[in-house]
Amino acid sequence: MYKRVTPSDIERLRSFLSDPQRLVAGTAIHEDYAHDELHSLVAVPEVLVEAVSTEEVAAVIRYAALENIPVTARGQGTGLVGGAVCMYGGIMLSLQKMNRILELDSRNMVLTVEPGVLLMEIAEFLAPTGLFYPPDPGEKSATIGGNISTNAGGMRAVKYGVTRDYVRALEVVLASGEVVELGGKIAKNSSGYSIKDLMVGSEGTLGIITKASLKLLPQPAVTVSLLIPFPNLDQAIGAVPDILKAKQTPTAVEFMQREVVIAASTYLGRPFPDTSSDAYLLVSCDGPSRKIVDESLHEIAEICITHGALDALIADTPERQQSVWSARGTFLEAIKASTTMIDECDVVVPRDKIAAFIAFSHELEKKHQLRLMSFGHAGDGNLHIYELKDDLPDDIWHARVAAVFEEMYHMAHEMGGKVSGEHGIGFAKKGYLQDSEDDPVIALMRSIKHAFDPKGLLNPGKIV
């Protein structure tokens, strides 16, 4: 189907680079480029090209189109669904070195960056400016290009929305090698189809993002959090609809259970403020003054107490905020450290179905004898349920994960949910997406893919 890369192809690709050392081929490619964060899908690229400019990206794509060579774009490789793995060999196009912050336009409140800039670098750059970029995915070492490619959400999505809501403009290299500008420094746009929004979440299957302009907001003056223990998850989740009806929308509403909290505490080597309860909500509010934030937190605390909360522990100093949010931020790493291998179910369901879905996952844990851990965004119904290998043999592990996933995704569909809330489809969830969507919808997706990439060269084997 695709051409294998030849020595002459390698020399031609080298000629496009200002430094030929930024191309590595064959066995010289580091094994990290053969997988993503979960290691569950392994496929080795034939050539690794580290681009440093839009011109280099465009030249590589034009040559790949001419020679029928597949190209897979990659950032930090922190994905969890095999989205940045070269399923068919070919060229891995690393954008990590395209990592410049290009412009801060404070008058229009827009930050323009290259795709290899890390999320943490954006936060550090903006800290002294009085502005901030609201999307807050848990993996701060991910690139902004990867965030845009998966429409990452994160913990502040309850109040501020997801990545797509903050992408003002994109520079994109199409499958032909043509470079297009989508959007602009404008707050509104009703000029035909929104190609920009279609690129967000497309996982590198429709084009390669080489520049992004991001909407910024004024930095909140005050942020305070509550850690709220409950006797059980049903009561914790039962409080969420009323919390979201409060006068001030909370910034984040996270849920967690004791076993994940203990795992994070062990991983960090320091105690969590409370580990005595079965379930917790972690609620954050921000605003222009402490008085306004305190009023919101007081209302939320009263709501939770009426739903059976055992307490409402305030985190109003940097040290207390750090103790709870650093633990929350390390949940995934803590779970990985507690076992030999993991896989993840990243479903999103209506908020009132969260407790029922988690209860269902506990039933599956017993039924299939596979240890599970879960946490997630109670404010938007996005659940992260991790399957742990422990000491299971590979064949049994894969069979049990497949059985659990089949039942979980079926249940999510029955509840009116979707396959992925923020991590994307990649290769790992492709079959579940096709099972959960109507045939005409999948046909439309394939038509869109064909319109943008008629030869199927951009990240083949992903999404549809």
QUILINSUL-V237276 format. One record per residue. N is the residue number from 0. SS is DSSP state (helix for helix, strand for strand, loop for the rest). Layout:
[[N/SS] [N/SS]]
//
This chain:
[[0/loop] [1/loop] [2/loop] [3/loop] [4/loop] [5/loop] [6/helix] [7/helix] [8/helix] [9/helix] [10/helix] [11/helix] [12/helix] [13/helix] [14/helix] [15/loop] [16/loop] [17/loop] [18/loop] [19/helix] [20/helix] [21/helix] [22/strand] [23/strand] [24/strand] [25/helix] [26/helix] [27/helix] [28/loop] [29/loop] [30/helix] [31/helix] [32/helix] [33/helix] [34/loop] [35/loop] [36/loop] [37/loop] [38/loop] [39/loop] [40/loop] [41/loop] [42/loop] [43/loop] [44/loop] [45/loop] [46/strand] [47/strand] [48/strand] [49/strand] [50/loop] [51/loop] [52/loop] [53/helix] [54/helix] [55/helix] [56/helix] [57/helix] [58/helix] [59/helix] [60/helix] [61/helix] [62/helix] [63/helix] [64/helix] [65/helix] [66/helix] [67/loop] [68/loop] [69/loop] [70/strand] [71/strand] [72/strand] [73/strand] [74/loop] [75/loop] [76/loop] [77/loop] [78/loop] [79/loop] [80/loop] [81/loop] [82/loop] [83/loop] [84/loop] [85/loop] [86/loop] [87/loop] [88/loop] [89/loop] [90/strand] [91/strand] [92/strand] [93/strand] [94/loop] [95/loop] [96/loop] [97/loop] [98/loop] [99/loop] [100/strand] [101/strand] [102/strand] [103/strand] [104/strand] [105/loop] [106/loop] [107/loop] [108/loop] [109/strand] [110/strand] [111/strand] [112/strand] [113/loop] [114/loop] [115/loop] [116/loop] [117/strand] [118/helix] [119/helix] [120/helix] [121/helix] [122/helix] [123/helix] [124/helix] [125/helix] [126/helix] [127/helix] [128/helix] [129/loop] [130/strand] [131/strand] [132/loop] [133/loop] [134/loop] [135/strand] [136/loop] [137/loop] [138/loop] [139/loop] [140/loop] [141/loop] [142/strand] [143/helix] [144/helix] [145/helix] [146/helix] [147/helix] [148/helix] [149/helix] [150/loop] [151/loop] [152/loop] [153/strand] [154/loop] [155/loop] [156/helix] [157/helix] [158/helix] [159/helix] [160/loop] [161/loop] [162/helix] [163/helix] [164/helix] [165/helix] [166/strand] [167/strand] [168/strand] [169/strand] [170/strand] [171/strand] [172/strand] [173/loop] [174/loop] [175/loop] [176/loop] [177/loop] [178/strand] [179/strand] [180/strand] [181/strand] [182/strand] [183/loop] [184/loop] [185/loop] [186/loop] [187/loop] [188/loop] [189/loop] [190/loop] [191/loop] [192/loop] [193/loop] [194/helix] [195/helix] [196/helix] [197/helix] [198/helix] [199/loop] [200/loop] [201/loop] [202/loop] [203/loop] [204/loop] [205/loop] [206/loop] [207/strand] [208/strand] [209/strand] [210/strand] [211/strand] [212/strand] [213/strand] [214/strand] [215/loop] [216/strand] [217/strand] [218/loop] [219/loop] [220/loop] [221/strand] [222/strand] [223/strand] [224/strand] [225/strand] [226/strand] [227/strand] [228/strand] [229/strand] [230/loop] [231/loop] [232/helix] [233/helix] [234/helix] [235/helix] [236/helix] [237/helix] [238/loop] [239/helix] [240/helix] [241/helix] [242/helix] [243/helix] [244/loop] [245/loop] [246/loop] [247/loop] [248/loop] [249/loop] [250/loop] [251/strand] [252/strand] [253/strand] [254/strand] [255/strand] [256/strand] [257/helix] [258/helix] [259/helix] [260/helix] [261/helix] [262/helix] [263/helix] [264/helix] [265/helix] [266/helix] [267/helix] [268/loop] [269/loop] [270/loop] [271/loop] [272/loop] [273/loop] [274/loop] [275/loop] [276/loop] [277/loop] [278/strand] [279/strand] [280/strand] [281/strand] [282/strand] [283/strand] [284/strand] [285/strand] [286/strand] [287/loop] [288/loop] [289/helix] [290/helix] [291/helix] [292/helix] [293/helix] [294/helix] [295/helix] [296/helix] [297/helix] [298/helix] [299/helix] [300/helix] [301/helix] [302/helix] [303/helix] [304/helix] [305/helix] [306/loop] [307/loop] [308/strand] [309/loop] [310/loop] [311/loop] [312/strand] [313/strand] [314/strand] [315/loop] [316/loop] [317/helix] [318/helix] [319/helix] [320/helix] [321/helix] [322/helix] [323/helix] [324/helix] [325/helix] [326/helix] [327/helix] [328/helix] [329/loop] [330/helix] [331/helix] [332/helix] [333/helix] [334/helix] [335/helix] [336/helix] [337/loop] [338/loop] [339/loop] [340/loop] [341/strand] [342/strand] [343/strand] [344/strand] [345/loop] [346/loop] [347/strand] [348/loop] [349/loop] [350/helix] [351/helix] [352/helix] [353/helix] [354/helix] [355/helix] [356/helix] [357/helix] [358/helix] [359/helix] [360/helix] [361/helix] [362/helix] [363/helix] [364/helix] [365/helix] [366/helix] [367/helix] [368/loop] [369/loop] [370/loop] [371/strand] [372/strand] [373/strand] [374/strand] [375/strand] [376/strand] [377/loop] [378/loop] [379/loop] [380/loop] [381/strand] [382/strand] [383/strand] [384/strand] [385/strand] [386/strand] [387/strand] [388/loop] [389/loop] [390/loop] [391/loop] [392/loop] [393/helix] [394/helix] [395/helix] [396/helix] [397/helix] [398/helix] [399/helix] [400/helix] [401/helix] [402/helix] [403/helix] [404/helix] [405/helix] [406/helix] [407/helix] [408/helix] [409/helix] [410/helix] [411/helix] [412/helix] [413/helix] [414/loop] [415/loop] [416/loop] [417/strand] [418/loop] [419/loop] [420/loop] [421/loop] [422/loop] [423/loop] [424/loop] [425/loop] [426/loop] [427/loop] [428/loop] [429/helix] [430/helix] [431/helix] [432/helix] [433/helix] [434/helix] [435/helix] [436/loop] [437/loop] [438/helix] [439/helix] [440/helix] [441/helix] [442/helix] [443/helix] [444/helix] [445/helix] [446/helix] [447/helix] [448/helix] [449/helix] [450/helix] [451/helix] [452/loop] [453/loop] [454/loop] [455/loop] [456/loop] [457/strand] [458/loop] [459/loop] [460/loop] [461/loop] [462/loop] [463/loop]]
//
